[in-house]
Amino acid sequence: MRSKGVLVFVLLGALTAYYVYSPIPNNIEERWKLMLADSFFRSLSQLVNFAFEFTLGLSCEELSSCFCIVMHLKVAARSRLHGLEN
C-alpha cells in the first residue's frame, strides 16, 4: 500500500516536471519563472478549450455570436423600457 502511494507521487511529480519544463536559452536570468508562467498560460488555454468543446458544446465563434445577440437584445430592451426608441 505504501509503495503504491510513493509510486503515484513519483509519477505525478515526473509528469508535472515534464509539463512545466520547456527549453529556454541560458541567457535568460530567471528561467524557472518563465517556465511556470508558460505552463500556467498553457493550462489556462487548455481549460478554456475544454470548457468550450465539452461542457458548453459550442465553438468559440458560436459562443461569441450568442453573446453579441444577447447584448443587442439587452440594449434594445433597455432603450424600449426607457422610451428612447420610437
N, C-alpha and C positions, 0 to 999 in steps of 0.2 A: 504494500500500500504506500509506504513512504517512498519507495523508489519510483513509483508511478508519478507522484507529485513532483519529485525532483526532475524527472524526465520531461514532464509537461512544462515546468518552469524553465528549464534549459531550452526547450524547443520554442517556447514563447519568446524568450529573450533573443534567441537567434533570429527568429522571424522579424522581431521588432528592429533589431540591428540591421537586417537585410533591407527592411523598408525605409529606415531613416538614412542609411548610408547612400551618398551619391558622390561620384568622383568630382572633386573641386580642386582647382590649381593650388599649388603650395604658397603662392604669393598673397593669398587672402589671409588676414590675421586671425579672425575668429571663425574658422570653418564650421565648427560644431553648431554655432548659432544659425548659420546659413542653412545647414543640413536640417536642423529642427524646423526652421521656418518653411523650408521647401516641403518637408514631409507634412507639416500642418496644412499647408495650402493644397497639397495633393489629396490629403484625407478629406478636406472640406469639399473639394471639387468632386470627389467620388461619392461623397454623401449626398450632394445636390443631384448628381446624376442618378443615384439610386432612388431618391425621392421622386424625381420626375418620371422615371421609367417604370418603377414598380408600385409605389404607393399611390400616386396620382393617376397613373395610366395615361398621362398627357405628355406630349413633347413640349419642348421649351417654346416653340412657335405657337402651339395651340394655347398654352397657358398664358402667354403674353397677349394673344388676341382676345382671350376671355377677360383678362384684366382690363384691356382697353375698352371693351364693350361695357363692362360693369362700371367703369369710371365715367364713360359717356352717359350711361343711363342715370348715374347718380347726379351728375351735373345737370342733366335735363330735368330730373325730378325736383332738384333743389331750386332751379330757376322757375319752374312752374309753381312751386309752393310759395315762392316769394313774389309771384306775379311779374316776373321780369320778362317773360316771353308772351307774345300775343297769341 
